[in-house]
Amino acid sequence: MPDHQDANGTTVRILDVAERLLQVRGYNGFSYGDVATELGITRAALHYHFPGKAELGQALIERYAARFGTALENLDATAPDAAAKLRGYVALYTDVLSADRMCLCGMLAAEHRTLPDPLQQAVCEFFSSNTSWLRKVLEEGCADGSLHCPGTPEDSASMVLGALEGGMLIARLDGDVARFTASANQVLAGLTTAPAPA
């Protein structure tokens, strides 16, 4: 794996451009040539930093997952309760969509069967990690009464993740972030509003 702290910042610039292209076009929708052209460097220079597109994709997932993981740690450290953590989690998705991008790993999941094996595994690990975090938050909220969990926390975690990723895809059709926000708020309301007594 290349040194991401190279002196002139070329590796970071490559990752930044490739991440944007992937989030907008998908993994199969951009080439090394696209990245090299945007940066004004040769393909040979690109290959010096990342021998192949699979290595570039792996580095993108690792960086994205690390940033996302840090954001979740910050929510754990600062959100006052489980409901606030869920709202903060939704805000992460809203921020990405507001920048006219998609979740990087969500884009890769749509192309899962066409990806090299290491990328397939890394994408699965990203979603497994997110599901585990959500399950923990839901367990915490259901235990202290701040959340209402229909079904098991595992099922609810999968529902939240699926609703957000799917909501991003639908909102992307016309760029309607407000539609995504309304859908996400509906999901949150189902988890934060206690059911009516029987």
Secondary structure as the mmCIF struct_conf table of DSSP 4:
data_model
#
loop_
_struct_conf.conf_type_id
_struct_conf.id
_struct_conf.beg_label_comp_id
_struct_conf.beg_label_asym_id
_struct_conf.beg_label_seq_id
_struct_conf.end_label_comp_id
_struct_conf.end_label_asym_id
_struct_conf.end_label_seq_id
TURN_TY1_P TURN_TY1_P1 HIS A 4 GLN A 5
TURN_TY1_P TURN_TY1_P2 ALA A 7 ASN A 8
HELX_RH_AL_P HELX_RH_AL_P1 THR A 10 ARG A 25
HELX_RH_3T_P HELX_RH_3T_P1 TYR A 27 GLY A 29
HELX_RH_AL_P HELX_RH_AL_P2 TYR A 32 LEU A 39
TURN_TY1_P TURN_TY1_P3 GLY A 40 GLY A 40
HELX_RH_AL_P HELX_RH_AL_P3 ARG A 43 HIS A 49
BEND BEND1 PRO A 51 GLY A 52
HELX_RH_AL_P HELX_RH_AL_P4 LYS A 53 THR A 78
BEND BEND2 PRO A 80 ASP A 81
HELX_RH_AL_P HELX_RH_AL_P5 ALA A 82 SER A 98
TURN_TY1_P TURN_TY1_P4 ALA A 99 ASP A 100
HELX_RH_AL_P HELX_RH_AL_P6 LEU A 104 ALA A 110
TURN_TY1_P TURN_TY1_P5 GLU A 111 GLU A 111
HELX_RH_3T_P HELX_RH_3T_P2 HIS A 112 THR A 114
BEND BEND3 LEU A 115 LEU A 115
HELX_RH_AL_P HELX_RH_AL_P7 ASP A 117 ASP A 144
TURN_TY1_P TURN_TY1_P6 GLY A 145 GLY A 145
BEND BEND4 SER A 146 LEU A 147
BEND BEND5 PRO A 150 GLY A 151
HELX_RH_AL_P HELX_RH_AL_P8 PRO A 153 ARG A 172
TURN_TY1_P TURN_TY1_P7 LEU A 173 GLY A 175
HELX_RH_AL_P HELX_RH_AL_P9 VAL A 177 THR A 192
BEND BEND6 THR A 193 THR A 193
HELX_LH_PP_P HELX_LH_PP_P1 ALA A 194 PRO A 197
#
